[in-house]
Amino acid sequence: MIPKKIIHLMSGGLDSVTLLHELHRQEHLVHCIFFDYSQKHLYQELSCAQKHTERLNVPFTQIVMPTLDTHEGNVVPARNAIFLNMAAHKAAVMGADTITIGCNADDEADFPDCRKSFIKSVNQSIKLMGYNIEACAPYIELNKVEIIAKAENYNIHKADVWWCYEGGSQPCGECGSCQKMQ
């Protein structure tokens, strides 16, 4: 297998951290991008993201963006659309052939930009721009329970990732993401 050169969207959450470890084990050339969009849980996510990229000695770039606001609870409209388009730019500049994102089956109902059809449309858009770059979501058919099982194979524990939408010192236990992790 020829290693792919990958731009990986890294949030510090279970999905992106587990996927990073899997890509690293497969010996792909990975560069992680973390988006700071003034999220309430910025420091918790950033800390987890940096911990894992340092552990694996993977290049890491933090991109500071304008604030992205929430709508109807914790949904940030078009967040992944923005991230994937910025990642396509980085991939083109850096000569990467793949963009990875940790979308999963449990995200589909609440986040339209975590659906297979959306990822397919992103790929069509990238191709229309003339780039030979593929955006993929390897965990899009897996639920949190299945991803937790994968994480255990890489010795990743709940304390190693951040999943809460709130910015406290501990997960709130009440937001949608916390409910999925219980």
C-alpha positions as CSV (number, residue, x, y, z in Angstrom):
1,M,0.0,0.0,0.0
2,I,1.3,3.4,-0.9
3,P,0.8,5.9,1.9
4,K,-1.5,8.7,1.3
5,K,-0.7,12.3,2.1
6,I,-3.6,13.3,4.4
7,I,-4.9,16.6,5.8
8,H,-6.8,15.4,8.9
9,L,-9.4,17.5,10.6
10,M,-8.5,17.2,14.2
11,S,-10.9,18.3,17.0
12,G,-9.4,16.5,20.0
13,G,-12.7,14.5,20.2
14,L,-13.1,10.7,20.2
15,D,-13.7,10.4,16.4
16,S,-10.8,12.5,15.1
17,V,-8.3,11.2,17.7
18,T,-9.2,7.6,17.0
19,L,-9.0,8.1,13.3
20,L,-5.6,9.9,13.6
21,H,-4.2,6.9,15.5
22,E,-5.6,4.5,12.8
23,L,-4.1,6.6,10.0
24,H,-0.8,6.8,11.7
25,R,-0.7,3.0,12.3
26,Q,-1.4,2.6,8.6
27,E,1.7,4.7,8.0
28,H,0.0,7.5,6.1
29,L,1.6,10.9,6.0
30,V,-0.7,12.9,8.1
31,H,-0.9,16.7,8.8
32,C,-3.5,17.6,11.4
33,I,-5.5,20.9,11.2
34,F,-7.4,22.2,14.2
35,F,-9.9,25.0,13.8
36,D,-10.3,27.6,16.5
37,Y,-13.7,29.2,15.8
38,S,-14.1,30.6,19.4
39,Q,-16.0,27.4,20.5
40,K,-16.8,27.2,24.2
41,H,-14.7,24.1,24.6
42,L,-11.7,25.5,22.6
43,Y,-9.0,24.9,25.3
44,Q,-10.2,21.4,26.2
45,E,-10.3,20.3,22.5
46,L,-7.0,22.0,21.7
47,S,-5.2,20.4,24.6
48,C,-6.4,16.9,23.6
49,A,-5.6,17.5,19.9
50,Q,-2.1,18.7,20.7
51,K,-1.5,15.8,23.2
52,H,-2.2,13.2,20.5
53,T,-0.3,14.9,17.6
54,E,2.7,15.2,19.9
55,R,2.4,11.6,21.1
56,L,2.5,10.4,17.4
57,N,4.9,13.2,16.2
58,V,2.4,14.3,13.6
59,P,2.5,17.9,12.2
60,F,-0.2,20.1,13.6
61,T,-1.6,23.5,12.5
62,Q,-4.0,25.6,14.4
63,I,-6.2,27.9,12.2
64,V,-7.8,30.8,14.0
65,M,-11.1,31.8,12.3
66,P,-13.8,34.3,12.9
67,T,-16.3,33.2,15.5
68,L,-18.8,30.6,14.2
69,D,-22.1,30.9,16.1
70,T,-24.4,28.1,17.2
71,H,-28.0,27.7,16.1
72,E,-30.7,25.6,17.8
73,G,-28.6,24.3,20.7
74,N,-25.1,23.3,19.8
75,V,-25.3,23.1,16.0
76,V,-22.9,25.3,14.2
77,P,-24.5,25.7,10.8
78,A,-22.2,24.6,7.9
79,R,-19.2,24.1,10.2
80,N,-17.9,21.0,8.4
81,A,-18.6,22.7,5.0
82,I,-16.3,25.5,6.0
83,F,-13.7,23.2,7.5
84,L,-13.6,20.9,4.5
85,N,-13.3,23.8,2.0
86,M,-10.4,25.2,4.1
87,A,-8.9,21.8,4.2
88,A,-9.2,21.5,0.4
89,H,-7.2,24.7,0.1
90,K,-4.5,23.4,2.5
91,A,-4.4,20.0,0.7
92,A,-3.9,21.7,-2.7
93,V,-1.1,24.0,-1.3
94,M,0.6,21.1,0.6
95,G,0.2,18.5,-2.2
96,A,-2.0,16.2,-0.2
97,D,-4.3,13.8,-1.9
98,T,-6.8,13.1,0.9
99,I,-8.8,15.0,3.6
100,T,-10.2,13.0,6.5
101,I,-12.9,14.0,8.9
102,G,-14.4,12.0,11.8
103,C,-18.1,12.1,10.9
104,N,-20.0,9.2,12.3
105,A,-23.4,7.5,12.1
106,D,-24.6,9.1,15.3
107,D,-23.9,12.6,13.9
108,E,-26.1,12.2,10.8
109,A,-29.5,13.2,12.4
110,D,-28.3,16.4,14.0
111,F,-25.6,17.6,11.6
112,P,-26.5,17.7,7.8
113,D,-22.8,18.2,7.0
114,C,-21.9,14.8,8.5
115,R,-24.0,12.8,6.0
116,K,-22.6,10.6,3.2
117,S,-24.5,12.7,0.6
118,F,-22.8,15.9,1.9
119,I,-19.3,14.3,1.7
120,K,-20.1,13.1,-1.8
121,S,-21.0,16.7,-2.8
122,V,-17.8,18.1,-1.3
123,N,-15.9,15.6,-3.5
124,Q,-17.8,16.8,-6.5
125,S,-17.0,20.4,-5.7
126,I,-13.3,19.6,-5.2
127,K,-13.2,17.8,-8.6
128,L,-15.0,20.7,-10.3
129,M,-12.3,23.0,-9.0
130,G,-9.8,20.8,-10.8
131,Y,-8.1,19.2,-7.8
132,N,-7.3,15.5,-7.4
133,I,-8.1,15.5,-3.7
134,E,-10.6,13.1,-2.0
135,A,-12.5,14.1,1.2
136,C,-13.4,11.0,3.1
137,A,-15.1,10.1,6.4
138,P,-13.9,6.6,7.2
139,Y,-16.2,6.4,10.3
140,I,-19.4,7.6,8.7
141,E,-21.1,4.3,9.1
142,L,-19.9,3.6,12.6
143,N,-21.7,4.6,15.8
144,K,-20.0,5.9,19.0
145,V,-20.0,2.4,20.6
146,E,-18.1,1.0,17.6
147,I,-15.6,4.0,17.6
148,I,-15.0,3.5,21.4
149,A,-14.1,-0.1,20.6
150,K,-11.6,1.0,18.0
151,A,-10.2,3.6,20.4
152,E,-9.6,0.9,23.0
153,N,-7.4,-0.9,20.4
154,Y,-5.2,2.2,20.3
155,N,-5.1,2.6,24.1
156,I,-7.3,5.8,23.9
157,H,-9.5,6.3,27.0
158,K,-12.3,8.8,27.7
159,A,-9.8,10.9,29.7
160,D,-7.7,11.3,26.5
161,V,-10.3,13.1,24.5
162,W,-12.9,15.9,24.9
163,W,-16.5,15.4,23.8
164,C,-18.6,17.9,25.7
165,Y,-19.9,21.0,24.0
166,E,-19.6,23.1,27.2
167,G,-16.4,24.7,28.3
168,G,-16.1,23.5,31.8
169,S,-13.3,21.7,33.5
170,Q,-15.3,18.4,33.3
171,P,-17.9,17.2,30.7
172,C,-21.3,18.5,31.6
173,G,-23.1,15.2,31.3
174,E,-26.1,16.8,29.8
175,C,-25.4,18.1,26.2
176,G,-26.1,15.9,23.2
177,S,-22.5,14.8,22.8
178,C,-22.2,13.9,26.5
179,Q,-25.4,11.8,26.2
180,K,-23.9,9.8,23.3
181,M,-20.7,9.1,25.3
182,Q,-22.6,7.5,28.2
